[in-house]
Amino acid sequence: MEQQPVVCVVGPTASGKTKLAITLAKELDGEIINMDSMQIYRRMDIGTAKPSLAERQGIKHHLLDILEPHESFTVAQYAKAAQDTIREVGTRGKLPILTGGTGFYLRALTQALQLGGIRSDDELRRRLKREAETPEGKLRLFSRLEQIDPKTAARLHPNDVQRVTRAIEVYELTGKPFSHQQPAPQTHTMSFCMLGTTMDRAMLYTRINARVERMMEQGLLREVQALLHNNVPATAQAMQGIGYKEIVAALAGETSIQEAAQRIQQHTRHYAKRQWTWFRAEPRVQWLDMAREENTAMALQMAKTFWKEANQ
């Protein structure tokens, strides 16, 4: 086996990635490697839709709950951790199955982006962060990014401070836009079977709205309160995630809890649309409408064929 085979299950949030990945892992003796930038954090379970132990059905999961919420995590760090995990899973004869909706993580693994390896400049990063925290600071930073790197800006939201500032930082450190960085030399060899979960947009948005309602019922408010009570700063990278920043604003009296829930629904729908755009640009993804039950069997057959051919 010259290359390590890896199955990737990608797609917009709430489109059935977790369910399909677990089905594949059970049938193909696989282990799941998280590819969601929010599920890496401990004690952030409800708002990230992290699969519970019951939902995991005994399947081993990797790269879940590996950081405290106040810690930052770069794309380069994820790529290194995921590569090491893929290699370890593969050496035991198991099929590594990546699943999640963070496009930057997938691209870092499949294209070995050099930009993730550029060292951070602490002073520059602090300066950009301070600017983001000023009135209209986020919009000013985003406007700057649009000028120096419109391609990257088109993929980001102005409120995604971490990635906006990282893109600006890369430009200021290298003189090249984030989107123009060249792939780094490949230090690993992997082959990928990419399966994309999708469904009618109206149906997906209904699922998203219902999911947020469940999150509120399950105690998302209490989860955010507990994080703040345990000294996780409201400005922490993890707290900028959808579902957390809206509740933080409500707790600060900037909006009501009901309005916060509605904003979470709206922001999640917008995020799903951006995920669609991102993953549609990856030609290797084979899309499956998960509203059709027969497509689960089709996905299983695709992955099974891929796994069999890789082992010949």
N, C-alpha and C positions, 0 to 999 in steps of 0.2 A: 504494500500500500504506500505509494509514493507521496500522496498528499493526505492530510487529515480531513476526512469529510465532516462537514458541519451543516446541520439543518437550521435555517433561520425562519422564524415565524414573525412576520412584521405586519404593520397596518395601523390604522387609526385606533385611538382609545375606544374601548367598549365594543370592539368588533369581533370578539371571540378568540383572541390570541391565546390566552391562558388555557382555555378549555381545549383548543386544538393541540397546543404543545403537550399538555398532559396526556391526551389520547395517543399522540405519536410516541411519547416516552414509554408509556405502558406497553404498546404494541412492538416497539423496536428496541427495547432494553436501553433506553436513553436516560440521560440526566439533563436537567434544565439549567441554563445559565442566564441569569437575569440581564436584560439589556434595557432597563428602565432607569433613568437618572434619578428618580425619586425613591424607588424601592430599595436603594442601597442604604437608606437611613433607618436606624433603629427607632422604635416607638412612633414611627410615622406609618401607620398601618391602614387606617380608615381612609384618609384623604388620598393615599396613593393607590388604593384598590389592590393592596398587596394580597396575594392568595393566602388564605388561612391554612393551617396545618391540615384541616379536613379537606379543603379544596385541592391540596397538593397530592392527596391520595397515595401517600407513601413514596412518591417520586422525590429523589434527592434534588434539591435546589441549591444553586451556588450564587454568590454575589448578592444575596439578600442580607440586609441588616449588618453591613460591614463597617458602617461609620456612625459616629454620633452626629446629631443634627447640626451642631455648631461647626463641624469640620467641612472644609471645601474638598472638592474632588475634580480633577481635570480629565479631559478626554484622553490624554496620554496615559494617565494613571489607570483609567478604565481599560484601555486597550491592552496595557501590560498585564493587568489582573485577568482579563478575559482570555488572552493568549495562553497564559500559564494554566488557567483552569481547563481550557479546551485540550491542551496537551496532556494534562493529568487525567482527565476523563478518558481521552483516547487511549492512553497507555493501558488502561484497565479494560479495554475492549468495548467500552460503552459508546453510544452515539451522543455527541454533544449537540444539544438543541438550544440555540439562542432564541430568546423571545422577549419582545418589548417594543416600545414605540419611539425610542430615542435615535433619530436618524444619524446624529453626529457619531454615536457609538458604533453603529453599523458601518459607516463610512470609514472610521478610523481602523476598523478591523479588516475590511475588505480592500481598502486602498492604501493602507499604511501611511496615513497622512503625516507629513513631516511637521506641520504646524503644531501638532500636539506636543512635539518634543522641544519646542522653543521654551527656554527657561523664562520664568516670570521675573519681572522687575518689581520688587516689593513696593518701592517708593512710587513708581508709576501706577501700579494697581491701586494703592491707597489714594492717590490723587484722583484717579478716575472714579473710585468709589465715593469719595467725598463730594465730587461734582454731581454724581447721580443722586445724592441725598439732598441737594439743594432744590428749591422751587424750580420746576420745569427742567431740572437737571437731566432726567432720563430722556426727555425729548431732544434736548440739545446734543446729548451724546449720540442718540440715534440719527439725528440730522447729520452729524459729523461722519458717522459710518456710511450713510447714504452717499456722501460726497466722495469718500475715499474707497469705498467698496460696495457699490450698489447691488452687486450680485449676492453678497452675504446678507446685506440689509433686507433684501426681498424675502429671505427665508426666516427672518427673526421678527419678534414683536418688540416694540419700544420698551416694554416692561421687563423683557428678558435681560436684565442688567448684567448678569454674569457673562452671557455669551456676547452681548454687545461690547462690553468693556474688554473682553478677551480679544475680540476681533480688532478693536482699536489698538490694544496693546501689541498684538502681533505686527500690525502695520508700523507702529512707531519703533518697534525693535528691529524690524527687518527691512523696512522701506517697501515691502510688497504687501498687497492686499491679502487678507485671510484666504480668499477664494483663489489666489494665484500661487499659493504655496505648492511646491512640487512634492509628489509622493516620495517618501523615504525608501531606501533600499529594503527590500523584503527580507525580514529576519525569520520568517516562518512560511510554511507552505500549507495552505488549506484550500479545499474546494468547497463550494457552497451550493446548497439547494435552498432557494429562497421562495417561501410560500407567503402570499399576502392575503390577509383576511379582510373582506369587504362586505358591504351590503348596501341596499338602497339608502340614500342619504337621509330621507325622512325617517326611516326605521332606525337608523343609527342615532339620529338626534333624539328620538323618543327614548332609546335605551340610555343615552347619556343623561337625559333629564331624570329618568327613573333611578339611575345609579346615584346621582347626587342626592335625591330624596332619601334613598337608603342610607347614604353616608351620614346625613343629618340625623336620621333616626337611630343609627348605630352609635352616635356620640362624637361626631367630628368636632363639635364645639368643645367638648371636654378634652379631647385629644390635644387641641391647640392650646387650651388653657394649661394643661399639664406641661406641655413643652415650655411655655413661657414661665411657668412657676418654677421649672427646673433650670432656669437661667439660660435657655436657648434664646439668643437675641432675635428680635423681630426682623433684623436686617441680615440674618444668616442666609447663606445661599439656599439652604433647604427650605426656609420659610418664604422664599419667593415663588415657590411652586403653586400652581393652581389648586385652590381648595384651602390653602393655608394663608396666603396673603389677604384673601377676601375676609376670612374670619378674623384675622389680626386687625383689619380695618374696622370691623364691626365691634370688636372688643375695645377698640380705642374710641368708640363713639362716633366714628365717621359715617356709619350707615347702620341699618338695622340688621338683625340676624336673617330675617326673611329676604331682605335685599341682597345680603351677602350670598345666600343660597342661589338666588336668581343669577347673580353675577358669576358664580362658579359654573352654573349651567351654560351661560352664554360664553364664558371664556373657554370652557371645555369644548364646546361646539366649534369655536374658532380654531382651537388647537387641533382638533380632529381634521379640520379642513387643511391646515398647514401640513399635517402628517401625510394626508392623501397626496398633496402636491409633492412632498419630498420623496416618498417611496415610489410614486408613479414615474419619477425620473430615473429610477433604477431598472434598467431593461431586463435584468435577470429574475425579477420577481414574477412569479406565476400567481395570478389573482384568482381567488375563489370566493364566491358569494356564500357566506356562512349562513344565510337565511335558508339555504337549500341543503337539506340533510345529506343528500348524496355526495355533496362536495367534501364532507369530512372523510368519506371513504376514498374519494379521489385524491385528496391530500395525502392520505396514508399510503396509497399505492405509489404516488410520486416519490415520497420519502423512502419507501421500501425499495423501489427500483434503484434510486440513487445510492442507498446504503449497500445494496447487493453489488452493484457495479464497482463501487469504491473498494470492495473487499476482494474482488477477483484478481 
